[in-house]
């Protein structure tokens, strides 16, 4: 994990390799690391998320994102999810809704997150 400053934000950037988030409680590891480092945003590569995360019927995305919301941390899912989004209207709507908000975002890469945080 790495901490980077982007504008006013302090971002914990998770490595692309490491344990995969398979249940909501797994988010607590990222949250603990972020809080320990004083970060207000966590960037998790999509590779670190179980495929169930992008299957809304599994409820994994909701469980994970709710934990970040409860702890008042922003969450950025970093990576290309366009192929999966193209196959699911409900996922497309979920991603669009998240990206309209201020706390959960799906971004292509860290540069897209940088642009989002410095608006």
C-alpha positions as CSV (number, residue, x, y, z in Angstrom):
1,X,0.0,0.0,0.0
2,X,1.0,3.5,-0.7
3,X,-0.2,6.9,0.5
4,X,-0.3,9.7,-2.0
5,X,-1.5,13.3,-1.6
6,X,-3.9,14.5,-4.3
7,X,-5.0,18.1,-3.8
8,X,-6.5,18.2,-0.3
9,X,-7.0,14.4,-0.2
10,X,-4.8,11.8,1.3
11,X,-5.3,8.6,-0.7
12,X,-4.3,5.1,0.4
13,X,-3.6,3.2,-2.9
14,X,-3.9,-0.5,-2.5
15,X,-1.4,-2.7,-4.4
16,X,-2.9,-4.7,-7.3
17,X,-1.7,-7.9,-5.7
18,X,-2.9,-9.1,-2.3
19,X,-5.9,-10.7,-0.7
20,X,-9.1,-10.4,-2.7
21,X,-12.2,-8.8,-1.1
22,X,-14.7,-11.6,-1.0
23,X,-17.0,-10.4,1.8
24,X,-18.0,-7.1,3.3
25,X,-15.7,-7.6,6.4
26,X,-12.7,-7.7,4.1
27,X,-13.2,-3.9,3.5
28,X,-12.3,-3.3,7.2
29,X,-8.6,-4.1,6.5
30,X,-8.5,-1.2,4.0
31,X,-10.5,1.0,6.3
32,X,-8.1,0.3,9.2
33,X,-5.1,1.0,7.1
34,X,-6.6,4.2,5.8
35,X,-7.5,5.4,9.3
36,X,-4.1,4.5,10.6
37,X,-2.5,6.5,7.9
38,X,-4.8,9.5,8.1
39,X,-6.2,8.9,4.6
40,X,-9.7,10.0,3.6
41,X,-9.8,8.1,0.4
42,X,-9.0,4.5,-0.5
43,X,-8.2,3.4,-4.0
44,X,-8.7,-0.3,-4.6
45,X,-7.7,-1.9,-7.9
46,X,-10.6,-3.9,-9.4
47,X,-8.3,-6.9,-9.5
48,X,-8.5,-7.0,-5.7
49,X,-12.3,-7.4,-5.8
50,X,-13.9,-10.8,-6.2
51,X,-16.0,-11.1,-9.4
52,X,-19.1,-11.1,-7.2
53,X,-18.4,-7.5,-6.5
54,X,-19.6,-6.6,-10.0
55,X,-22.6,-9.0,-9.7
56,X,-25.0,-6.8,-7.8
57,X,-27.2,-9.8,-6.9
58,X,-24.4,-11.0,-4.6
59,X,-24.8,-7.8,-2.5
60,X,-21.0,-7.7,-2.1
61,X,-20.7,-4.2,-3.6
62,X,-23.3,-2.9,-1.3
63,X,-21.8,-4.4,1.8
64,X,-18.3,-3.1,1.0
65,X,-19.4,0.4,0.0
66,X,-21.7,0.7,3.0
67,X,-18.7,0.1,5.3
68,X,-16.7,2.9,3.6
69,X,-19.8,5.2,3.9
70,X,-20.2,4.3,7.6
71,X,-16.5,5.3,8.3
72,X,-16.9,8.4,6.2
73,X,-14.1,7.4,3.8
74,X,-14.2,7.8,0.0
75,X,-13.7,4.7,-2.0
76,X,-12.4,4.6,-5.6
77,X,-12.6,1.3,-7.5
78,X,-9.7,1.7,-10.0
79,X,-9.6,-0.2,-13.3
80,X,-11.6,-0.9,-16.4
81,X,-15.0,-2.3,-15.7
82,X,-16.5,-1.3,-19.0
83,X,-16.9,-4.9,-20.4
84,X,-18.8,-6.0,-17.3
85,X,-20.9,-2.8,-17.2
86,X,-21.8,-3.3,-20.9
87,X,-23.4,-6.7,-20.0
88,X,-25.5,-5.4,-17.1
89,X,-28.0,-2.6,-17.2
90,X,-28.3,-2.7,-13.4
91,X,-24.5,-2.5,-13.0
92,X,-24.3,0.4,-15.5
93,X,-26.9,2.3,-13.5
94,X,-25.1,1.5,-10.2
95,X,-21.7,2.7,-11.6
96,X,-23.3,5.9,-13.0
97,X,-25.1,6.6,-9.7
98,X,-21.9,6.1,-7.7
99,X,-19.9,8.4,-10.0
100,X,-22.5,11.1,-9.6
101,X,-22.0,11.1,-5.9
102,X,-19.1,12.2,-3.6
103,X,-18.0,9.1,-1.8
104,X,-17.9,6.0,-4.1
105,X,-16.4,6.2,-7.6
106,X,-15.4,3.9,-10.4
107,X,-12.4,5.4,-12.2
108,X,-10.2,4.1,-15.0
109,X,-6.9,4.8,-13.3
110,X,-5.1,6.9,-10.7
111,X,-5.0,9.9,-13.1
112,X,-8.8,9.8,-13.4
113,X,-9.0,9.8,-9.6
114,X,-6.6,12.7,-9.5
115,X,-8.8,14.6,-11.9
116,X,-11.9,13.8,-9.8
117,X,-10.3,14.9,-6.6
118,X,-8.9,18.2,-7.9
119,X,-12.1,19.5,-9.5
